[in-house]
Amino acid sequence: MKNIEVGEIFTNDQGEEIEVLAVVHMEGTEYVAVGFVEDLQEEIEEDIDIFFLKVNQDGDFTAIENDEEFDRVSSAFDEIMQED
């Protein structure tokens, strides 16, 4: 499995570029916070949508499947962002 790096950009199935904003390892699983490159490059006053994804064993991104897991991941990323 390849390591995911902050700043890495990939293209989703709809052809949209997505940038990795943060990476966290929890309970043996890697998670990433990502945002659309187009939104990140625009100077907008609105909040930017950030999505959390799980990295599976093949290195592919998958959705977080339950609310409890999402809440744990969201809290971990909040702590990372407050440190910066």
C-alpha positions as CSV (number, residue, x, y, z in Angstrom):
1,M,0.0,0.0,0.0
2,K,1.3,3.4,-1.0
3,N,1.5,6.2,1.6
4,I,-0.9,9.0,1.1
5,E,0.8,12.4,1.4
6,V,-0.7,15.8,2.4
7,G,-0.9,17.9,-0.8
8,E,-1.4,14.9,-3.1
9,I,-4.0,15.5,-5.8
10,F,-6.1,12.9,-7.4
11,T,-9.1,12.8,-9.8
12,N,-12.4,11.2,-8.8
13,D,-14.8,9.4,-11.1
14,Q,-16.5,12.7,-12.2
15,G,-13.1,14.2,-13.3
16,E,-12.9,16.5,-10.3
17,E,-9.5,17.2,-8.8
18,I,-9.4,16.5,-5.0
19,E,-6.5,17.4,-2.7
20,V,-5.5,15.6,0.5
21,L,-5.5,18.2,3.3
22,A,-4.6,15.9,6.2
23,V,-3.9,12.3,7.1
24,V,-4.5,10.5,10.4
25,H,-4.0,6.9,11.5
26,M,-6.5,5.6,14.0
27,E,-7.0,2.1,15.2
28,G,-4.9,0.5,12.4
29,T,-6.8,2.4,9.7
30,E,-5.6,5.4,7.6
31,Y,-8.1,8.3,7.0
32,V,-7.8,11.4,4.9
33,A,-9.4,14.8,4.9
34,V,-9.9,16.0,1.3
35,G,-11.3,19.0,-0.5
36,F,-12.0,19.9,-4.1
37,V,-9.0,21.7,-5.6
38,E,-11.3,24.2,-7.4
39,D,-12.9,25.3,-4.1
40,L,-9.5,25.5,-2.4
41,Q,-8.0,27.7,-5.1
42,E,-11.0,30.2,-5.2
43,E,-10.9,33.0,-2.7
44,I,-14.3,32.6,-1.2
45,E,-15.7,33.7,2.1
46,E,-17.9,30.7,2.5
47,D,-16.7,27.6,4.3
48,I,-15.0,25.0,2.1
49,D,-16.5,21.5,2.1
50,I,-14.1,19.0,3.6
51,F,-14.7,15.3,3.3
52,F,-13.3,12.4,5.3
53,L,-12.5,9.2,3.6
54,K,-11.1,5.8,4.7
55,V,-8.1,4.3,2.9
56,N,-8.6,0.6,2.3
57,Q,-5.9,-2.1,2.1
58,D,-5.5,-1.6,-1.6
59,G,-4.9,2.2,-1.1
60,D,-8.3,3.1,-2.5
61,F,-10.5,5.7,-0.8
62,T,-13.9,4.5,0.6
63,A,-16.7,6.2,2.4
64,I,-16.9,6.1,6.2
65,E,-19.8,3.8,6.8
66,N,-21.3,4.7,10.2
67,D,-21.9,7.8,12.3
68,E,-19.8,6.7,15.2
69,E,-16.7,6.1,13.1
70,F,-17.3,9.5,11.3
71,D,-17.5,11.3,14.6
72,R,-14.2,9.8,15.9
73,V,-12.5,10.7,12.6
74,S,-13.9,14.2,12.5
75,S,-12.8,14.8,16.1
76,A,-9.2,13.6,15.3
77,F,-9.0,15.9,12.3
78,D,-10.3,18.8,14.4
79,E,-7.5,18.3,16.9
80,I,-4.9,18.2,14.0
81,M,-6.3,21.4,12.5
82,Q,-6.2,23.2,15.9
83,E,-2.5,22.3,16.3
84,D,-1.7,24.0,13.0
